[in-house]
Amino acid sequence: MSMKKQWLLNIVMILLSWLTIPLLGWRTIKRFLPASILAVLLCGLDAQIGKKRRWWSFYNKPQSFIQNEFPFLIGPMLAMSLWTLKWGYGNFKKFIMLNVIGEVIFVSPITRLFTKLKLYKLVQFNEFQFFLYFFYKAFFLYGFQYLFEKYKKTNDF
């Protein structure tokens, strides 16, 4: 994929993700944004580790975090975190199932599509490992939101 097409794909991916966020409602965004930002930051740290260990590889050079992983984090990752918290917070089983569904969709058909488009490919990871790489963050997301709400409840007047 050419650099120009990759930039266009990144912009479209971010814009489509962000266009869904206003549908959540301001109160939901305000409530779940801190936990979603934590998930994005965790994924950003993991991306640095994954890049060094060659868990995946982007086709375009140079290997820039801003050009490659960052659009996925601030686009689909942020939006998916907000949506799964909105639909599943308060019911842990439902929250986990929503995360499983979202991660399976990203790991299988979307990763295969992006590999065919020559955006990125899995190198040291298989699809199951890539799923686990994303899935473990769901527990941090839910746990942080639980602690955040517990803290807010005890400190509200």
N, C-alpha and C positions, 0 to 999 in steps of 0.2 A: 504494500500500500504506500502510495506516495505521501510525503510529508504534508502536502496541501490537503489531501483526502483525509489524513489522520486528524489534522486540526479541525476540519469540518465535522468529522464524526465525533470528536471530543466535544465540540460546541453543541452539536445537536443532542448528544447524550446528556449533557449537563442541563440544557434548556428544557428538554422533555421531562427530566426528573424534577426540575424546579417548578415547572408548570403544574405539577400535581400537588405541590406543597400548599398553595393557598386553599385547596379543597379541604385540607385538614381543619381549618379554622384557627384563628389567632390564639385562642386559649390552649388548644392542643399543641400548637407549635411552641408556645411559651412553656408549657408543662414538660414536654419531652425533648426539647432542644439540647439541654445540658447533657443528657445521657447519650443522645445521638452524636454530639460532638466528641464525647469520650470514645465512642465506637470508631469514629473516623480517625481520631488520633491513634488509637490502638492499631488500627489497620495501617495507618501511615508508618508506624514504627515497625510493624511486621513486614511491610513492603520493603523497607530498607534491608531487613534480614533476608527476605526472600530474594531480593536482587543480588545480594552478595553470594548467596548459596545457589544461585541459578535455579530456583524453583520454577521460574518461568522466564521467558525472554521476549522482548518486543523486537520486531523486525527492523524498525527504523533506528538509525544511528544519528546522533549520539544517544546513549541511554539516559535520557533525562526524566527524573521523577515528575517534574511539572508537566511534561508532555505526555508521559506514559501512564503512571499510576494515579496521579493526582485527580484527573478528570473522573475516574471511576469512584474515587473517594468522596469528592464534593458533589457528585451527581447521584448516581444510583445508590451508593452506600448510605449517604445521608438521608435520601428520600425513603429508602426501604426501612431504615431504622425508625424514622418517624412514623411511618405507616404501620409497622408491626407493633410498635408500642401503642399506637392508638387502638388498633383492632384487638390486641391480645393482652395488654397490661391488665392485671387483676385476675387473669386466668392463665396460670403458668403453662398448662398443657397446650392451650390454644396458642399462646405466644411461641412456644417451641415448635409446634406444627407449622405455624406461619413462617418461621425462620427456616425450617427444613424445606418447605415448598419453595421459598424464595431462593435459597442457596442452591437447591437442585436445579432450578431453572437457569440460574447463572452459570453453574459449573458445567452442566451438560450442553444444552442446545446453544446457549450464548457463547460459551468458550469455543465450541466447535465452529460456530459461525465466524467468530473473530479469528480463529486459526485459518479457516479457508480464505478469509479476507486479507490474511497476512498482517494482522495487527499484532497479535502475540500468540505464543504457544507455550504449553507446559513442557518443561524440560526435565527437572528432577522430581516432579510431582505427577502422580496419576490423578484421575478425576476424584477419586475418593479422598485422597490426601488433601486436594484442593478444597473439597467440601468441608473437611474437618478444620482446615486453616481458617475458613470463614465462620463455621458454625460455633466454635468455642466462644466467640465473642458475644454470642447471644446471651450467655450466662452473665457476663460482665455487664451487658446492656441492661438486663432485667434487674440484676443485683444493685447496680448503681442507681437505677430509677427508684427502686424500693427504698434504699438508704436516703436518697435525695428527698423523697416524699415524707419519709419518717422524720427527717431533720426539719423540713419545712413545717410539718404539723406541730412539732414540739416548740418551734420558735415563732409561730404565728401568735399574734395577740388577739 
